[in-house]
Amino acid sequence: MSSAGVVHVDKVFYKIGVVHAFEHVLVVSDGDQPGDTITVTDLEGEILAERTRPTPGTRYVGNGRPRGRQPKNPGASPKS
């Protein structure tokens, strides 16, 4: 995995998350057609991401989170 937490599979970049930067991962796919599933796991078997293959011409698939740093430990809400 890259320093940005991105995996490159069949000319498509899949954003996993920067917290997984430089980790070794296992990528498993059930096919190479649009709509087929790609699963990314760590070496212990924990699923990091499950994505479907995009339509032809797509070069980047995000992780669904907003840009920028994520809070490390947000803690309890002050209203709790």
Distance bins in CASP14 RR format, pairs under 12 A and 6 or more apart:
PFRMAT RR
TARGET T0000
AUTHOR 0000-0000-0000
RMODE 2
METHOD distances of the structure
MODEL  1
1 7 1 0 1 0 0 0 0 0 0 0 0
1 8 0 0 0 0 1 0 0 0 0 0 0
1 9 0 0 0 0 0 1 0 0 0 0 0
1 13 0 0 0 0 0 1 0 0 0 0 0
1 14 0 0 0 0 1 0 0 0 0 0 0
1 15 0 0 0 0 0 1 0 0 0 0 0
1 16 1 0 0 1 0 0 0 0 0 0 0
1 17 0 0 0 0 1 0 0 0 0 0 0
1 18 0 0 0 0 1 0 0 0 0 0 0
1 19 0 0 0 0 0 1 0 0 0 0 0
1 20 1 0 1 0 0 0 0 0 0 0 0
1 21 1 0 0 1 0 0 0 0 0 0 0
1 22 1 0 0 1 0 0 0 0 0 0 0
1 23 1 0 1 0 0 0 0 0 0 0 0
1 24 1 0 0 1 0 0 0 0 0 0 0
1 25 1 0 1 0 0 0 0 0 0 0 0
1 26 0 0 0 0 0 1 0 0 0 0 0
1 27 0 0 0 0 1 0 0 0 0 0 0
1 40 0 0 0 0 1 0 0 0 0 0 0
1 41 0 0 0 0 0 1 0 0 0 0 0
1 42 0 0 0 0 1 0 0 0 0 0 0
1 43 0 0 0 0 0 1 0 0 0 0 0
1 48 0 0 0 0 1 0 0 0 0 0 0
1 49 0 0 0 0 0 1 0 0 0 0 0
2 8 1 0 0 1 0 0 0 0 0 0 0
2 13 0 0 0 0 1 0 0 0 0 0 0
2 14 0 0 0 0 0 1 0 0 0 0 0
2 15 0 0 0 0 1 0 0 0 0 0 0
2 16 0 0 0 0 1 0 0 0 0 0 0
2 17 0 0 0 0 0 1 0 0 0 0 0
2 18 0 0 0 0 1 0 0 0 0 0 0
2 20 0 0 0 0 1 0 0 0 0 0 0
2 21 1 0 0 1 0 0 0 0 0 0 0
2 22 1 0 0 1 0 0 0 0 0 0 0
2 23 0 0 0 0 0 1 0 0 0 0 0
2 25 0 0 0 0 0 1 0 0 0 0 0
3 17 0 0 0 0 0 1 0 0 0 0 0
3 18 1 0 0 1 0 0 0 0 0 0 0
3 19 0 0 0 0 0 1 0 0 0 0 0
3 20 0 0 0 0 0 1 0 0 0 0 0
3 21 1 0 1 0 0 0 0 0 0 0 0
3 22 1 0 0 1 0 0 0 0 0 0 0
3 23 0 0 0 0 0 1 0 0 0 0 0
4 13 0 0 0 0 1 0 0 0 0 0 0
4 14 0 0 0 0 0 1 0 0 0 0 0
4 15 1 0 0 1 0 0 0 0 0 0 0
4 16 0 0 0 0 1 0 0 0 0 0 0
4 17 1 0 0 1 0 0 0 0 0 0 0
4 18 1 0 1 0 0 0 0 0 0 0 0
4 19 0 0 0 0 0 1 0 0 0 0 0
4 20 0 0 0 0 1 0 0 0 0 0 0
4 21 1 0 0 1 0 0 0 0 0 0 0
4 22 0 0 0 0 0 1 0 0 0 0 0
4 60 0 0 0 0 0 1 0 0 0 0 0
4 62 0 0 0 0 0 1 0 0 0 0 0
4 63 0 0 0 0 0 1 0 0 0 0 0
4 67 0 0 0 0 0 1 0 0 0 0 0
4 68 0 0 0 0 0 1 0 0 0 0 0
5 13 0 0 0 0 1 0 0 0 0 0 0
5 14 0 0 0 0 1 0 0 0 0 0 0
5 15 1 0 0 1 0 0 0 0 0 0 0
5 16 1 0 1 0 0 0 0 0 0 0 0
5 17 1 0 1 0 0 0 0 0 0 0 0
5 18 1 0 1 0 0 0 0 0 0 0 0
5 19 1 0 0 1 0 0 0 0 0 0 0
5 20 1 0 1 0 0 0 0 0 0 0 0
5 21 1 0 1 0 0 0 0 0 0 0 0
5 22 0 0 0 0 1 0 0 0 0 0 0
5 23 0 0 0 0 1 0 0 0 0 0 0
5 25 0 0 0 0 1 0 0 0 0 0 0
5 40 0 0 0 0 0 1 0 0 0 0 0
5 48 0 0 0 0 1 0 0 0 0 0 0
5 49 0 0 0 0 0 1 0 0 0 0 0
5 62 0 0 0 0 0 1 0 0 0 0 0
5 63 0 0 0 0 1 0 0 0 0 0 0
6 12 0 0 0 0 0 1 0 0 0 0 0
6 13 1 0 1 0 0 0 0 0 0 0 0
6 14 1 0 0 1 0 0 0 0 0 0 0
6 15 1 0 1 0 0 0 0 0 0 0 0
6 16 1 0 0 1 0 0 0 0 0 0 0
6 17 1 0 0 1 0 0 0 0 0 0 0
6 18 0 0 0 0 1 0 0 0 0 0 0
6 20 0 0 0 0 1 0 0 0 0 0 0
6 21 0 0 0 0 1 0 0 0 0 0 0
6 22 0 0 0 0 0 1 0 0 0 0 0
6 23 0 0 0 0 0 1 0 0 0 0 0
6 25 0 0 0 0 0 1 0 0 0 0 0
6 40 0 0 0 0 0 1 0 0 0 0 0
6 48 0 0 0 0 0 1 0 0 0 0 0
6 49 0 0 0 0 0 1 0 0 0 0 0
6 59 0 0 0 0 0 1 0 0 0 0 0
6 60 0 0 0 0 1 0 0 0 0 0 0
6 61 0 0 0 0 1 0 0 0 0 0 0
6 62 0 0 0 0 1 0 0 0 0 0 0
6 63 0 0 0 0 1 0 0 0 0 0 0
7 13 1 0 0 1 0 0 0 0 0 0 0
7 14 1 0 1 0 0 0 0 0 0 0 0
7 15 0 0 0 0 1 0 0 0 0 0 0
7 16 1 0 1 0 0 0 0 0 0 0 0
7 17 0 0 0 0 1 0 0 0 0 0 0
7 20 0 0 0 0 1 0 0 0 0 0 0
7 21 0 0 0 0 0 1 0 0 0 0 0
7 22 0 0 0 0 0 1 0 0 0 0 0
7 23 0 0 0 0 0 1 0 0 0 0 0
7 24 0 0 0 0 0 1 0 0 0 0 0
7 25 1 0 0 1 0 0 0 0 0 0 0
7 26 0 0 0 0 0 1 0 0 0 0 0
7 27 1 0 0 1 0 0 0 0 0 0 0
7 28 0 0 0 0 0 1 0 0 0 0 0
7 29 0 0 0 0 0 1 0 0 0 0 0
7 38 0 0 0 0 1 0 0 0 0 0 0
7 39 0 0 0 0 0 1 0 0 0 0 0
7 40 1 0 1 0 0 0 0 0 0 0 0
7 41 0 0 0 0 0 1 0 0 0 0 0
7 42 0 0 0 0 0 1 0 0 0 0 0
7 48 0 0 0 0 1 0 0 0 0 0 0
7 49 0 0 0 0 1 0 0 0 0 0 0
7 51 0 0 0 0 1 0 0 0 0 0 0
7 60 0 0 0 0 0 1 0 0 0 0 0
7 61 0 0 0 0 1 0 0 0 0 0 0
7 62 0 0 0 0 0 1 0 0 0 0 0
7 63 0 0 0 0 0 1 0 0 0 0 0
8 14 1 0 0 1 0 0 0 0 0 0 0
8 15 0 0 0 0 0 1 0 0 0 0 0
8 16 0 0 0 0 0 1 0 0 0 0 0
8 25 0 0 0 0 0 1 0 0 0 0 0
8 27 0 0 0 0 1 0 0 0 0 0 0
8 38 0 0 0 0 0 1 0 0 0 0 0
8 40 0 0 0 0 0 1 0 0 0 0 0
8 59 0 0 0 0 1 0 0 0 0 0 0
8 60 0 0 0 0 0 1 0 0 0 0 0
8 61 0 0 0 0 0 1 0 0 0 0 0
9 15 0 0 0 0 0 1 0 0 0 0 0
9 16 0 0 0 0 0 1 0 0 0 0 0
9 25 0 0 0 0 0 1 0 0 0 0 0
9 26 0 0 0 0 0 1 0 0 0 0 0
9 27 1 0 1 0 0 0 0 0 0 0 0
9 28 0 0 0 0 0 1 0 0 0 0 0
9 29 1 0 0 1 0 0 0 0 0 0 0
9 31 0 0 0 0 0 1 0 0 0 0 0
9 32 0 0 0 0 1 0 0 0 0 0 0
9 36 0 0 0 0 0 1 0 0 0 0 0
9 37 0 0 0 0 0 1 0 0 0 0 0
9 38 1 0 0 1 0 0 0 0 0 0 0
9 39 0 0 0 0 0 1 0 0 0 0 0
9 40 0 0 0 0 1 0 0 0 0 0 0
9 49 0 0 0 0 0 1 0 0 0 0 0
9 51 0 0 0 0 1 0 0 0 0 0 0
9 53 0 0 0 0 1 0 0 0 0 0 0
9 54 0 0 0 0 0 1 0 0 0 0 0
9 58 0 0 0 0 0 1 0 0 0 0 0
9 59 0 0 0 0 0 1 0 0 0 0 0
9 60 0 0 0 0 0 1 0 0 0 0 0
9 61 0 0 0 0 1 0 0 0 0 0 0
10 27 0 0 0 0 1 0 0 0 0 0 0
10 29 0 0 0 0 1 0 0 0 0 0 0
10 31 0 0 0 0 0 1 0 0 0 0 0
10 32 1 0 0 1 0 0 0 0 0 0 0
10 33 0 0 0 0 0 1 0 0 0 0 0
10 34 0 0 0 0 0 1 0 0 0 0 0
10 36 0 0 0 0 0 1 0 0 0 0 0
10 38 0 0 0 0 1 0 0 0 0 0 0
10 53 1 0 0 1 0 0 0 0 0 0 0
10 54 0 0 0 0 0 1 0 0 0 0 0
10 56 0 0 0 0 0 1 0 0 0 0 0
10 57 0 0 0 0 0 1 0 0 0 0 0
10 58 0 0 0 0 0 1 0 0 0 0 0
10 59 0 0 0 0 0 1 0 0 0 0 0
10 61 0 0 0 0 0 1 0 0 0 0 0
11 32 0 0 0 0 0 1 0 0 0 0 0
11 53 0 0 0 0 0 1 0 0 0 0 0
11 54 0 0 0 0 0 1 0 0 0 0 0
11 56 0 0 0 0 1 0 0 0 0 0 0
11 57 0 0 0 0 1 0 0 0 0 0 0
11 58 0 0 0 0 1 0 0 0 0 0 0
11 59 1 0 0 1 0 0 0 0 0 0 0
11 60 0 0 0 0 0 1 0 0 0 0 0
11 61 0 0 0 0 0 1 0 0 0 0 0
12 27 0 0 0 0 0 1 0 0 0 0 0
12 29 0 0 0 0 0 1 0 0 0 0 0
12 32 0 0 0 0 0 1 0 0 0 0 0
12 34 0 0 0 0 0 1 0 0 0 0 0
12 38 0 0 0 0 1 0 0 0 0 0 0
12 51 0 0 0 0 1 0 0 0 0 0 0
12 52 0 0 0 0 0 1 0 0 0 0 0
12 53 1 0 0 1 0 0 0 0 0 0 0
12 54 1 0 0 1 0 0 0 0 0 0 0
12 55 0 0 0 0 0 1 0 0 0 0 0
12 56 0 0 0 0 1 0 0 0 0 0 0
12 57 0 0 0 0 1 0 0 0 0 0 0
12 58 1 0 0 1 0 0 0 0 0 0 0
12 59 1 0 0 1 0 0 0 0 0 0 0
12 60 1 0 0 1 0 0 0 0 0 0 0
12 61 1 0 0 1 0 0 0 0 0 0 0
12 62 0 0 0 0 0 1 0 0 0 0 0
13 38 0 0 0 0 0 1 0 0 0 0 0
13 51 0 0 0 0 0 1 0 0 0 0 0
13 54 0 0 0 0 0 1 0 0 0 0 0
13 58 0 0 0 0 1 0 0 0 0 0 0
13 59 1 0 0 1 0 0 0 0 0 0 0
13 60 1 0 1 0 0 0 0 0 0 0 0
13 61 1 0 0 1 0 0 0 0 0 0 0
13 62 0 0 0 0 1 0 0 0 0 0 0
13 63 0 0 0 0 0 1 0 0 0 0 0
14 20 0 0 0 0 0 1 0 0 0 0 0
14 25 0 0 0 0 0 1 0 0 0 0 0
14 27 0 0 0 0 1 0 0 0 0 0 0
14 29 0 0 0 0 0 1 0 0 0 0 0
14 37 0 0 0 0 0 1 0 0 0 0 0
14 38 1 0 0 1 0 0 0 0 0 0 0
14 39 0 0 0 0 0 1 0 0 0 0 0
14 40 1 0 0 1 0 0 0 0 0 0 0
14 48 0 0 0 0 1 0 0 0 0 0 0
14 49 1 0 0 1 0 0 0 0 0 0 0
14 50 0 0 0 0 0 1 0 0 0 0 0
14 51 1 0 1 0 0 0 0 0 0 0 0
14 52 0 0 0 0 0 1 0 0 0 0 0
14 53 0 0 0 0 1 0 0 0 0 0 0
14 54 0 0 0 0 1 0 0 0 0 0 0
14 58 0 0 0 0 0 1 0 0 0 0 0
14 59 0 0 0 0 0 1 0 0 0 0 0
14 60 0 0 0 0 1 0 0 0 0 0 0
14 61 1 0 1 0 0 0 0 0 0 0 0
14 62 1 0 0 1 0 0 0 0 0 0 0
14 63 0 0 0 0 1 0 0 0 0 0 0
14 64 0 0 0 0 0 1 0 0 0 0 0
15 21 0 0 0 0 0 1 0 0 0 0 0
15 40 0 0 0 0 0 1 0 0 0 0 0
15 48 0 0 0 0 0 1 0 0 0 0 0
15 49 0 0 0 0 1 0 0 0 0 0 0
15 51 0 0 0 0 1 0 0 0 0 0 0
15 59 0 0 0 0 0 1 0 0 0 0 0
15 60 1 0 0 1 0 0 0 0 0 0 0
15 61 1 0 0 1 0 0 0 0 0 0 0
15 62 1 1 0 0 0 0 0 0 0 0 0
15 63 1 0 1 0 0 0 0 0 0 0 0
15 64 1 0 0 1 0 0 0 0 0 0 0
15 65 0 0 0 0 1 0 0 0 0 0 0
15 66 0 0 0 0 0 1 0 0 0 0 0
15 67 0 0 0 0 0 1 0 0 0 0 0
15 68 0 0 0 0 0 1 0 0 0 0 0
16 22 0 0 0 0 0 1 0 0 0 0 0
16 23 0 0 0 0 1 0 0 0 0 0 0
16 25 1 0 0 1 0 0 0 0 0 0 0
16 27 0 0 0 0 0 1 0 0 0 0 0
16 38 0 0 0 0 0 1 0 0 0 0 0
16 39 0 0 0 0 0 1 0 0 0 0 0
16 40 1 0 1 0 0 0 0 0 0 0 0
16 41 0 0 0 0 0 1 0 0 0 0 0
16 42 0 0 0 0 1 0 0 0 0 0 0
16 46 0 0 0 0 0 1 0 0 0 0 0
16 47 0 0 0 0 0 1 0 0 0 0 0
16 48 1 0 1 0 0 0 0 0 0 0 0
16 49 1 0 1 0 0 0 0 0 0 0 0
16 50 0 0 0 0 0 1 0 0 0 0 0
16 51 0 0 0 0 1 0 0 0 0 0 0
16 61 0 0 0 0 1 0 0 0 0 0 0
16 62 0 0 0 0 1 0 0 0 0 0 0
16 63 1 0 0 1 0 0 0 0 0 0 0
16 64 0 0 0 0 0 1 0 0 0 0 0
16 65 0 0 0 0 0 1 0 0 0 0 0
17 23 0 0 0 0 1 0 0 0 0 0 0
17 25 0 0 0 0 0 1 0 0 0 0 0
17 40 0 0 0 0 0 1 0 0 0 0 0
17 48 0 0 0 0 1 0 0 0 0 0 0
17 49 0 0 0 0 1 0 0 0 0 0 0
17 62 0 0 0 0 1 0 0 0 0 0 0
17 63 1 0 1 0 0 0 0 0 0 0 0
17 64 0 0 0 0 0 1 0 0 0 0 0
17 65 1 0 0 1 0 0 0 0 0 0 0
17 67 0 0 0 0 0 1 0 0 0 0 0
17 68 0 0 0 0 0 1 0 0 0 0 0
17 69 0 0 0 0 0 1 0 0 0 0 0
17 70 0 0 0 0 1 0 0 0 0 0 0
18 63 0 0 0 0 1 0 0 0 0 0 0
18 65 0 0 0 0 0 1 0 0 0 0 0
18 67 0 0 0 0 0 1 0 0 0 0 0
18 68 0 0 0 0 1 0 0 0 0 0 0
18 69 0 0 0 0 1 0 0 0 0 0 0
18 70 0 0 0 0 1 0 0 0 0 0 0
19 42 0 0 0 0 0 1 0 0 0 0 0
19 48 0 0 0 0 1 0 0 0 0 0 0
19 63 0 0 0 0 0 1 0 0 0 0 0
19 65 0 0 0 0 0 1 0 0 0 0 0
19 69 0 0 0 0 0 1 0 0 0 0 0
19 70 1 0 0 1 0 0 0 0 0 0 0
19 71 0 0 0 0 0 1 0 0 0 0 0
19 72 0 0 0 0 1 0 0 0 0 0 0
20 40 0 0 0 0 1 0 0 0 0 0 0
20 41 0 0 0 0 0 1 0 0 0 0 0
20 42 1 0 0 1 0 0 0 0 0 0 0
20 43 0 0 0 0 0 1 0 0 0 0 0
20 46 0 0 0 0 0 1 0 0 0 0 0
20 47 0 0 0 0 0 1 0 0 0 0 0
20 48 1 0 0 1 0 0 0 0 0 0 0
20 49 0 0 0 0 1 0 0 0 0 0 0
20 63 0 0 0 0 0 1 0 0 0 0 0
23 40 0 0 0 0 0 1 0 0 0 0 0
23 41 0 0 0 0 0 1 0 0 0 0 0
23 42 1 0 0 1 0 0 0 0 0 0 0
23 43 0 0 0 0 1 0 0 0 0 0 0
23 44 0 0 0 0 0 1 0 0 0 0 0
23 45 0 0 0 0 0 1 0 0 0 0 0
23 46 0 0 0 0 0 1 0 0 0 0 0
23 48 0 0 0 0 1 0 0 0 0 0 0
24 40 0 0 0 0 0 1 0 0 0 0 0
24 41 0 0 0 0 0 1 0 0 0 0 0
24 42 1 0 0 1 0 0 0 0 0 0 0
24 43 1 0 1 0 0 0 0 0 0 0 0
24 44 0 0 0 0 0 1 0 0 0 0 0
24 45 0 0 0 0 0 1 0 0 0 0 0
24 48 0 0 0 0 0 1 0 0 0 0 0
25 38 0 0 0 0 0 1 0 0 0 0 0
25 39 0 0 0 0 0 1 0 0 0 0 0
25 40 1 0 1 0 0 0 0 0 0 0 0
25 41 1 0 0 1 0 0 0 0 0 0 0
25 42 1 0 0 1 0 0 0 0 0 0 0
25 43 1 0 0 1 0 0 0 0 0 0 0
25 44 0 0 0 0 0 1 0 0 0 0 0
25 45 0 0 0 0 1 0 0 0 0 0 0
25 46 0 0 0 0 0 1 0 0 0 0 0
25 47 0 0 0 0 0 1 0 0 0 0 0
25 48 1 0 0 1 0 0 0 0 0 0 0
25 49 0 0 0 0 1 0 0 0 0 0 0
26 38 0 0 0 0 0 1 0 0 0 0 0
26 39 0 0 0 0 1 0 0 0 0 0 0
26 40 1 0 0 1 0 0 0 0 0 0 0
26 41 1 0 1 0 0 0 0 0 0 0 0
26 42 1 0 0 1 0 0 0 0 0 0 0
26 43 1 0 0 1 0 0 0 0 0 0 0
26 44 0 0 0 0 1 0 0 0 0 0 0
26 45 1 0 0 1 0 0 0 0 0 0 0
26 46 0 0 0 0 0 1 0 0 0 0 0
26 47 0 0 0 0 0 1 0 0 0 0 0
26 48 0 0 0 0 1 0 0 0 0 0 0
26 49 0 0 0 0 0 1 0 0 0 0 0
27 37 0 0 0 0 0 1 0 0 0 0 0
27 38 1 0 0 1 0 0 0 0 0 0 0
27 39 1 0 0 1 0 0 0 0 0 0 0
27 40 1 0 1 0 0 0 0 0 0 0 0
27 41 0 0 0 0 1 0 0 0 0 0 0
27 42 0 0 0 0 0 1 0 0 0 0 0
27 43 0 0 0 0 0 1 0 0 0 0 0
27 47 0 0 0 0 0 1 0 0 0 0 0
27 48 0 0 0 0 1 0 0 0 0 0 0
27 49 0 0 0 0 1 0 0 0 0 0 0
27 50 0 0 0 0 0 1 0 0 0 0 0
27 51 0 0 0 0 0 1 0 0 0 0 0
27 53 0 0 0 0 0 1 0 0 0 0 0
28 36 0 0 0 0 0 1 0 0 0 0 0
28 37 0 0 0 0 1 0 0 0 0 0 0
28 38 1 0 0 1 0 0 0 0 0 0 0
28 39 1 0 1 0 0 0 0 0 0 0 0
28 40 0 0 0 0 1 0 0 0 0 0 0
28 41 1 0 0 1 0 0 0 0 0 0 0
28 45 0 0 0 0 0 1 0 0 0 0 0
28 47 0 0 0 0 1 0 0 0 0 0 0
28 48 0 0 0 0 0 1 0 0 0 0 0
28 49 0 0 0 0 0 1 0 0 0 0 0
28 50 0 0 0 0 1 0 0 0 0 0 0
28 51 0 0 0 0 0 1 0 0 0 0 0
29 35 0 0 0 0 0 1 0 0 0 0 0
29 36 1 0 0 1 0 0 0 0 0 0 0
29 37 1 0 0 1 0 0 0 0 0 0 0
29 38 1 0 1 0 0 0 0 0 0 0 0
29 39 1 0 0 1 0 0 0 0 0 0 0
29 40 0 0 0 0 1 0 0 0 0 0 0
29 50 0 0 0 0 0 1 0 0 0 0 0
29 51 0 0 0 0 1 0 0 0 0 0 0
29 52 0 0 0 0 0 1 0 0 0 0 0
29 53 1 0 0 1 0 0 0 0 0 0 0
30 36 1 0 1 0 0 0 0 0 0 0 0
30 37 1 0 1 0 0 0 0 0 0 0 0
30 38 0 0 0 0 1 0 0 0 0 0 0
30 39 0 0 0 0 1 0 0 0 0 0 0
30 50 0 0 0 0 0 1 0 0 0 0 0
30 51 0 0 0 0 0 1 0 0 0 0 0
30 52 0 0 0 0 0 1 0 0 0 0 0
30 53 0 0 0 0 1 0 0 0 0 0 0
31 37 1 0 0 1 0 0 0 0 0 0 0
31 38 0 0 0 0 1 0 0 0 0 0 0
31 39 0 0 0 0 0 1 0 0 0 0 0
31 52 0 0 0 0 0 1 0 0 0 0 0
31 53 1 0 0 1 0 0 0 0 0 0 0
32 38 0 0 0 0 1 0 0 0 0 0 0
32 53 1 0 0 1 0 0 0 0 0 0 0
32 54 0 0 0 0 0 1 0 0 0 0 0
32 56 0 0 0 0 0 1 0 0 0 0 0
33 52 0 0 0 0 0 1 0 0 0 0 0
33 53 1 0 0 1 0 0 0 0 0 0 0
33 54 0 0 0 0 0 1 0 0 0 0 0
33 55 0 0 0 0 0 1 0 0 0 0 0
33 56 0 0 0 0 1 0 0 0 0 0 0
34 51 0 0 0 0 0 1 0 0 0 0 0
34 52 1 0 0 1 0 0 0 0 0 0 0
34 53 1 0 1 0 0 0 0 0 0 0 0
34 54 1 0 0 1 0 0 0 0 0 0 0
34 55 1 0 1 0 0 0 0 0 0 0 0
34 56 1 0 0 1 0 0 0 0 0 0 0
34 57 0 0 0 0 1 0 0 0 0 0 0
34 58 0 0 0 0 1 0 0 0 0 0 0
34 61 0 0 0 0 0 1 0 0 0 0 0
35 50 0 0 0 0 0 1 0 0 0 0 0
35 51 0 0 0 0 1 0 0 0 0 0 0
35 52 1 0 1 0 0 0 0 0 0 0 0
35 53 1 0 1 0 0 0 0 0 0 0 0
35 54 0 0 0 0 1 0 0 0 0 0 0
35 55 0 0 0 0 1 0 0 0 0 0 0
35 56 0 0 0 0 0 1 0 0 0 0 0
35 58 0 0 0 0 0 1 0 0 0 0 0
35 61 0 0 0 0 0 1 0 0 0 0 0
36 50 0 0 0 0 0 1 0 0 0 0 0
36 51 0 0 0 0 1 0 0 0 0 0 0
36 52 1 0 0 1 0 0 0 0 0 0 0
36 53 1 0 1 0 0 0 0 0 0 0 0
36 54 0 0 0 0 0 1 0 0 0 0 0
36 55 0 0 0 0 0 1 0 0 0 0 0
37 47 0 0 0 0 0 1 0 0 0 0 0
37 49 0 0 0 0 0 1 0 0 0 0 0
37 50 1 0 0 1 0 0 0 0 0 0 0
37 51 1 0 0 1 0 0 0 0 0 0 0
37 52 1 0 1 0 0 0 0 0 0 0 0
37 53 1 0 0 1 0 0 0 0 0 0 0
37 54 0 0 0 0 0 1 0 0 0 0 0
38 47 0 0 0 0 0 1 0 0 0 0 0
38 48 0 0 0 0 0 1 0 0 0 0 0
38 49 1 0 0 1 0 0 0 0 0 0 0
38 50 1 0 0 1 0 0 0 0 0 0 0
38 51 1 0 1 0 0 0 0 0 0 0 0
38 52 1 0 0 1 0 0 0 0 0 0 0
38 53 1 0 0 1 0 0 0 0 0 0 0
38 54 0 0 0 0 1 0 0 0 0 0 0
38 61 0 0 0 0 1 0 0 0 0 0 0
39 45 0 0 0 0 1 0 0 0 0 0 0
39 46 0 0 0 0 0 1 0 0 0 0 0
39 47 1 0 0 1 0 0 0 0 0 0 0
39 48 0 0 0 0 1 0 0 0 0 0 0
39 49 1 0 0 1 0 0 0 0 0 0 0
39 50 1 0 1 0 0 0 0 0 0 0 0
39 51 0 0 0 0 1 0 0 0 0 0 0
39 52 0 0 0 0 0 1 0 0 0 0 0
39 53 0 0 0 0 0 1 0 0 0 0 0
40 46 0 0 0 0 0 1 0 0 0 0 0
40 47 1 0 0 1 0 0 0 0 0 0 0
40 48 1 0 1 0 0 0 0 0 0 0 0
40 49 1 0 1 0 0 0 0 0 0 0 0
40 50 1 0 0 1 0 0 0 0 0 0 0
40 51 1 0 0 1 0 0 0 0 0 0 0
40 61 0 0 0 0 0 1 0 0 0 0 0
40 63 0 0 0 0 0 1 0 0 0 0 0
41 47 1 0 1 0 0 0 0 0 0 0 0
41 48 1 0 0 1 0 0 0 0 0 0 0
41 49 0 0 0 0 1 0 0 0 0 0 0
41 50 0 0 0 0 1 0 0 0 0 0 0
42 48 1 0 0 1 0 0 0 0 0 0 0
42 49 0 0 0 0 0 1 0 0 0 0 0
48 63 0 0 0 0 1 0 0 0 0 0 0
49 61 0 0 0 0 1 0 0 0 0 0 0
49 62 0 0 0 0 1 0 0 0 0 0 0
49 63 1 0 0 1 0 0 0 0 0 0 0
49 64 0 0 0 0 0 1 0 0 0 0 0
49 65 0 0 0 0 0 1 0 0 0 0 0
50 61 0 0 0 0 0 1 0 0 0 0 0
50 63 0 0 0 0 0 1 0 0 0 0 0
51 58 0 0 0 0 0 1 0 0 0 0 0
51 60 0 0 0 0 0 1 0 0 0 0 0
51 61 1 0 1 0 0 0 0 0 0 0 0
51 62 0 0 0 0 1 0 0 0 0 0 0
51 63 0 0 0 0 1 0 0 0 0 0 0
51 64 0 0 0 0 0 1 0 0 0 0 0
52 58 0 0 0 0 0 1 0 0 0 0 0
52 61 0 0 0 0 1 0 0 0 0 0 0
53 61 0 0 0 0 1 0 0 0 0 0 0
54 60 0 0 0 0 1 0 0 0 0 0 0
54 61 1 0 1 0 0 0 0 0 0 0 0
54 62 0 0 0 0 0 1 0 0 0 0 0
55 61 0 0 0 0 0 1 0 0 0 0 0
63 70 0 0 0 0 0 1 0 0 0 0 0
64 70 0 0 0 0 0 1 0 0 0 0 0
65 71 0 0 0 0 0 1 0 0 0 0 0
74 80 0 0 0 0 0 1 0 0 0 0 0
END
